[in-house]
C-alpha cells in the first residue's frame, strides 16, 4: 500500500517553525490586550514533531523539522528517524533547505533533536504521548504537559489507509493513536490538541479519534496520495511535500501577535495546488475553529501578572558588609583556576605502537586456502604432493 | 465371506465414527477452553468498586479550635458552664461530585493562671511571647483567647487580632447571648486563618468544570512532591555593567528560612546562574517625558519565551521548575521600567507568570556612571530583590493575602515571610487537591482499563492501586479527625502511588490486532484441523438421521 504514495522528503519544516529569525523580530506592534489570552484557557504550549522519513530514496534533502521560534526548544519533542543534515551525501553539511534555490535553511542553530534514528519507534512515540516512560529518561525526552497545555503533534512519512509507517519496519494504526490520545485525555495531559498529518491517505488516521478537544488536519483524503513539491536537481531527490510547503508559506506570515484563525489554515493548499484534497476534523473540538487563533498552538504566549505586593525583610547590614569584604579578600587570595589534568597528552603523542599478539589465521582464510589447494591438486593430480613433502 | 467382510467394514465404520466423535469432543471440550485461556491478556484484579466508592467520598475537614476564656470576658453564669465543646459544621458548595464539609470544633475552657497573667499585659506582642512558651500546637489547630470587652491588650477599636503563630485574640462581651456572639466572631477569625471557600475552590480549580470565574483566577502551582527554584541573573551588556550579586548569602539569609517553613509542603532545591548576553525578546520603547525606557504591559507575555530556551534546567530531577530572573538592562536601554495597564510605572518593577516564575528589572543607579570608565561595577541590593522574589514565590504558591474580618488587627509578618497558619492553609488546600487528583487518577485508570480491554495489568500495578486506595481512605479519616500533618502525608502517598500505577511503563502493551490479521493467523492453524472434523460430524449426523427415519418408513 505504501508503494502508491510518492514520498517527498519530508519537509517537516513545520511552518510554525518558521524562520527562527521571525522570533527575534517580534518586537513589533502588539495590538491585542492581555485579556485575550485568557480566552483559550491554556498556560503553556508543547509540540511533538515527528517527520519520519523512511528514506527509500538515496540521500535526499529531507528537511527535518526546524524548531518553532515561538515554542521554545525545551517544550518541543523532536523525533527524527533520519539525519539528513549530517548525512555524508549532503553537499552542504549541517543544512537542510526547503526550496531548491536554497534560501531558507530550516536546520537552524536552535534545533534540538530528542529522539534520533533507531530511537524513533512506535513504542517510544506512544510512551512520549502517554507519559509511560522509564524513570531513567531525561527531562528533554519527556512530554511534561499538564491539563493547561495546548499540544501540537505533527507527523509525516509514508502511510496508507489506517496506518503510518515508522522506520520502514513498523507501523502505527489509527486505533492505537486514538487510544493513546484517550489515555492522554484521561490523565488530563492536554487542554487542546492539534494533530497535523502529511502522508498518503492521511485522513484515515484521524477517523478513529474519540477524545474531546482534538482538532485534526490531513494532507489527503482516503484513497488519495500526498505528493511532493519539487525536486532538487543538484541532489536528485524531492525536498518537501506539497502540503507542508504551503503550510510553511502560510505560517511564515504569522507573528506572535497575529489574529489569524485556524479556519484560514484549513484553506491552505487547495486541490489546484496540492493535487490531493486536504481534510480536517473539528467535531471533537469545543470551540469554533473561526475563533481559534493559530498562535494558540503554534505560539507560546504566557499569562503574566504584575507583581504589586512585596514582603519586607530585615536588613542584616552588618553581616552583609563583612561578607562582602570577606569575599573580596577571598578573590584576591584565590589561585587562578585551571583545568584538571584530564588527558595525559604527553603519553598519547609519544605513544609507542602496541605489539599486537599473533593470532592463528581465522576460519575464512583457512577455508579459502583449503579450497585453493584442493582445486590445485584436483587439477594437477595428487602425484605433485610428493614434491612438496 | 461377504458377510464377515461387511461386518468388518461395519466395525471399521463404527470405529471411524467413534474416532471422529472423540476428536471432535477433545477439540471442543479441551482445545477451545485451553486456547481461550492461553491467549487472554493477564489482567490482575483491581478494586473497581472501591475506586468508584472514592468518587462519592464525603470529605470532612475538621479544624480543632481551643477557646480560652479569661475571667472578665463573659458573664459569670456563662463562665460556670465551662468547659464544653461546640461544633460548627458547614457544607462548602463546590460544583463537584466530591462534597466537602467544614467542621470547626471549638473546645471552650477557662484560662489558666499564667494565661491570665499574659493576657493582662498591655502589649499583644508581649502577651504572645509569654504564651508562646507553652507547648507547640499541631498543624491545623488554632487557639483563640477571649479577653474582656474593655481590655487594653488590643487597640480600642479593634475587636480581634490574628497572630503570626496559630493564636488569635477576640474580645468578649457581657451579654446574655455571649457565647453565641463570641462564637460567631471566633468562626470568622478561624475561617480567615484556616479554611474558606475560595482556598478550597482554588485548590480544586483544575478539577472543576471550566467556567468564567475559575479561568480568570490566578492558577497556583500544582501540588508536587518537590520544586526546583532557579535564580538567574541576566546581564545583556557585560561591557558596560560588571554585575555582582551575593546570591549565596541572600539564599542563606532570606530564601532558606522561607523554604524551611515550607518544607512540609515538599522538597525544595535551589540553584542559581548568571547568563551573559541574554536579551529579552521585546524591544523597550522610549518615553521622552521621563527619559526612560518602558515595557508596556501587553508586551510582557512575549518576554519570557525567547529567554526560556536559554535558562536550562536540571537534567536529573523531574520536579517543576520555578525561574526567578533578575534583568539588568543594557546601558542603551537604561533605566527600564515596567508599565501597568494605566501606563504608570510599577513600584516593584517586576512581573510574574503563573506556574512559571517571575522577572524583575533592576536598574543601575545612575550615580554609578560618574566614574566614566566602563564596565561599571554594580552591586545588586539583594534585600530589595529578595523581597520581590519571595513575594512572587508566595503568589505562585497561592498564598494570598487573607480576608480578615472587619475590625481585625493582623500582625506583621514573621521574619521568614510566612505565617504559620498560612502554611496550614496551604496544607489544607494541598491535601484536598491531592485527594482530588488521586481520586481522578484512579477513576480514569479504572475507566481506561475497562474501556481498552487489550492492556495487560501486572501485579505491581495492581498493588500500587490498592495502596493508593488505602492511602486515600486514610487521608480522609485523618482529615475528619483533624490531624492535618498525617493527612497531608497520606494524601501525598496517595498521589504518588496512583501516579505510579497510572504511568507504569508496562501499561503500554496495547495488544491490538486488526481483525483481518487475527484471521490470517488463526485460519492456517485451525482450518485444516477443523474441516475434516466438521465434515465427519456432519456426515455422522446425516447418517444417524437417515437411520432414525428408516424404521419409521418400515412401519
Interface residues (C-beta under 8 A of the other chain):
Chain A: X23 X24 X26 X27 X30 X32 X33 X34 X37 X38 X41 X43 X44 X70 X71 X72 X73 X74 X110 X123 X126 X127 X130 X131 X132 X133 X134 X138 X139 X140 X142 X144 X146 X147 X148 X173 X175 X176 X179 X182 X183 X186 X187 X188 X256 X257 X300 X301 X302 X303 X304 X305 X306 X307 X308 X309 X310 X311 X312 X313 X314 X315 X316 X319 X320 X323 X324 X327
Chain B: X206 X210 X215 X216 X218 X219 X222 X246 X249 X253 X254 X281 X282 X283 X296 X297 X298 X299 X300 X301 X302 X303 X304 X305 X306 X308 X309 X313 X314 X315 X316 X317 X318 X338 X340 X346 X347 X348 X350 X351 X352 X353 X354 X355 X356 X358 X360 X379 X382 X383 X386 X387 X388 X390 X391 X392 X394 X395 X401 X413 X415 X417 X440 X441 X444 X445 X447 X448 X451 X452 X502 X503 X504 X505 X506 X507 X508 X510 X512 X514
